[in-house]
Amino acid sequence: MKKEPEFFWLSYNLLEISWKEGINEETLLKMLPIKAYLLKHLSTELREIRMGYHRMTLHFKEFISEPIDLNDIMQLIENAETVKAPPRKRWYIPVCYSSDVAKDILPLSSSKRIPVEELVNEHSQREYVLFFYGFLPGFMYLGGLSERLYTPRKAVPDPIIQAGSVAIGGHQTGIYPMDSPGGWHVIGRTPYRLFDSLRKKMPPFLPGDRIRFCPISLNEYYMLRDNTELSLDHEVM
Amino acid sequence: MRLCKGEISIIKAGPFTSVQDAGRFGYADFGIPTAGFMDAISAGIANLLLGNQACAPCLEVFAGGLALKIDQPCLLVAAGADADIQVGGQVFRTHQPFTLKPGEVLKISPFRSGQWLYFAFTAKFEVPAPFESKSFYFPITSKSRFHDGDKVVMHFSMPEYSPTNCRVGIRDWKLFRSLEVFAGPEFHLLSVYNQETLTHKSFSLSSMQNRLGIQLNEPLEHNLPEILSSPVFPGTVQLTPSGKLIVLMRDAQITGGYPRILQLTETSISLLAQKRPGESVTFSLLPPPKPT
């Protein structure tokens, strides 16, 4: 058995740390306190840490006074295991699944032979775990999609998927934070604005948090959409 | 030193002119890419020639086509692509500081070589710095590049010396074809034959390129599966299922699902940025950076 975690230097200042391969919450919950601990204890040496499902890469500043010693990092990781993980939250995000704002829900329903109502239930009665952000600013990588909803990405991506679109791609589901080309199937739309860079608003969800999608009507969607200060229901897990 | 507020008028923006600095760090948690100078070495040279900090914001010009004027006198210097800078009847070269006077129009000829030209100013750009950087990156900034007729507010500080006609001689490092690389995390999954091909054959740049990445022409046949989304950086070389190599550049997303077979050094990223479609490079594999 390989020792865990594994270390790999990609460059003089990039160190990748990998845990057992796979998309699982257990690995994420192991990585999160370690990430927080390393950021805190190496704050003068680190530029940032980037996360994947089972890996994180430490990006060190180009010029630091002391060379990084791998043993020190291993020690920090060991120490981090004794640290209590920060509290996690559960968020409720309103989503309208009407075909008026979700252009792929009808074609997906017929190609998968799942009635629309069942498809909505399958998507909205699950709880999703936020693993990390990537692809676009504010784009969440969510784990926990029902196997029945797994759908290969479109062979030819759509030129524009609108901001707020809730979509399915492969084994994942997510929300487009801004207009973007994309190959995922749009099954809903949230009136909530995830990312507003001009107002420097970051999404409130943090890796480790859970997300639930709450179905709303088209009327509710239009009413909530005009509320730029819309805040989301949430609770500490 | 005198300080005064003025502006740059972009008369002709050219195909892709923007403000860039060293980039955004610390916001990858929210999926925000680094952005920043495509060729950080040339931008650093331009800045240092004026006594600015190496990472001070510069005007980054792709391929030329730019015409601008300013309303306060300012000392400028260009570095990067090989270009003539025309001001009235005068022609300045790169690495040659010159004064631009109010009303004079600065124009750039098509580049003789290279792709990115940097202008450093004895002035500060008054543009928004969302997430601690002035680097243009849409939608973090309101636009990705300048358009004809745009204006930029500047805080000019004309230094109390005037440039002579000297030009600083800097060896043209951009002529090198060999890019120093480290093995990427998935390099060892490649067949020995592919590893040899990658590190001994040359690869040419395709025209599929922008600030996010550069696709290379020569495919590498392989049977590597895709990976679970993992961190990527500027300089990461990804291998797509069809065998195309994509070198991620400054605006690249922060995670990717393609095998990461090489990682360029900082210097190599800048060097590659200056190569044009059709030009070729080789990958020179460095020993692992540190023991593990």
Interface residues (C-beta under 8 A of the other chain):
Chain A: E6 F7 F8 W9 L10 S11 Y12 L14 E16 S18 E21 G22 I23 R47 E48 I49 R50 M51 G52 Y53 H54 R55 M56 T57 H59 E62 I68 L70 F132 Y133 G134 F135 L136 P137 G138 F139 Y141 M178 F195 S197 L198 K200 M202 P203 P207
Chain B: F25 G26 Y27 A28 D29 F30 G31 I32 P33 P130 F131 P139 I140 T141 S142 F182 G184 P185 L228 S229 S230 P231 V232 F233 G235 T236 Q253 I254 T255 R260 Q263 T265 E266 P288 P289 K290 P291 T292
